[in-house]
Amino acid sequence: MAKRLYRYDPADALTSDEAIEVFLADAFETGDAHYIAKALGVVARAKGMTRIARETGLAREQLYTSLSERGNPTLATTLAVMKAIGFEMTGKRHAGRPAPRRKDARRRAA
């Protein structure tokens, strides 16, 4: 007797902002731009791609393409989608790296 396999869509599991936050944090930790774009696409599908398209002013087809595994969304698209799904990108220092020192910092202090 053959077992029946079903397609799994991670968007179905993203039913709360907390789940989305964990999902996106995991994607951003990889540092892989394509994986992050795909993760944003999964979240956009979970929230409703039509609603995201309407809020961003971008075409659904463009969003599906940009936020796919092979997509390469612009920073403007990424920021618009992040805002539409209720999240923001913030800059924080990488835990394993010290802050870079500027060469001209001594001149300014004098």
C-alpha positions in Angstrom: 0.0 0.0 0.0 1.5 3.3 -1.1 1.6 6.2 1.3 0.1 9.4 0.1 2.3 12.4 0.3 0.9 15.9 0.7 2.5 19.2 -0.2 3.4 21.3 2.8 3.0 25.0 2.6 4.7 26.8 5.5 2.4 29.8 5.0 -0.4 27.6 6.6 1.6 27.5 9.9 2.1 31.2 10.1 -1.1 32.1 12.0 0.2 34.6 14.4 2.6 37.6 14.5 4.8 35.6 16.9 5.1 32.7 14.5 6.0 35.1 11.7 8.6 36.9 13.8 10.3 33.6 14.6 10.1 32.5 10.9 11.6 35.8 9.6 14.3 36.0 12.3 15.4 32.5 11.3 15.5 33.5 7.6 17.5 36.7 8.4 20.0 34.8 10.5 21.0 32.8 7.5 22.2 35.9 5.6 21.1 34.2 2.4 19.3 36.9 0.3 17.4 34.3 -1.8 16.2 32.5 1.3 15.1 35.7 2.9 13.2 36.7 -0.2 11.5 33.4 -0.3 10.6 33.6 3.4 9.1 37.1 2.8 7.1 35.5 0.0 5.8 32.8 2.4 4.8 35.4 4.9 3.1 37.5 2.2 1.1 34.5 1.1 0.1 33.9 4.8 -1.1 37.4 5.1 -2.7 37.5 1.7 -0.8 38.4 -1.4 -3.6 40.4 -2.8 -3.7 42.6 0.3 0.0 42.9 0.3 0.0 44.0 -3.4 -2.7 46.6 -2.7 -0.8 48.0 0.3 2.5 48.1 -1.5 1.2 49.4 -4.8 3.0 46.5 -6.5 1.5 44.0 -8.9 0.8 40.5 -7.4 2.8 38.9 -10.2 5.8 41.1 -9.5 5.6 40.1 -5.8 5.3 36.4 -6.6 8.4 36.7 -8.8 10.5 38.9 -6.6 9.7 36.9 -3.4 10.4 33.5 -4.9 13.4 31.2 -4.4 15.0 32.7 -7.5 13.8 36.3 -6.8 15.9 39.3 -6.1 13.7 42.0 -4.8 14.9 45.6 -4.6 15.4 47.1 -1.2 12.3 49.3 -1.9 10.2 46.2 -2.5 11.6 44.5 0.6 10.9 47.5 2.8 7.4 47.9 1.3 6.5 44.2 2.0 8.0 44.3 5.5 5.8 47.4 6.3 2.7 45.8 4.7 3.1 42.6 6.8 3.6 44.7 10.0 7.3 44.3 10.5 10.4 46.5 10.1 14.0 45.9 9.2 16.3 47.3 11.8 20.1 47.6 11.9 21.8 46.0 14.8 25.4 45.1 15.3 26.3 41.5 14.6 26.9 39.8 17.9 30.2 38.2 16.9 31.8 41.3 15.4 33.1 44.4 17.1 31.9 47.8 15.8 34.2 49.0 13.0 36.5 51.9 13.9 36.5 54.9 11.6 40.0 56.2 10.7 38.8 59.8 10.9 37.3 59.4 14.3 40.4 60.7 16.0 40.5 63.8 13.8 36.9 64.7 14.7 37.5 64.3 18.4 40.4 66.7 18.4 
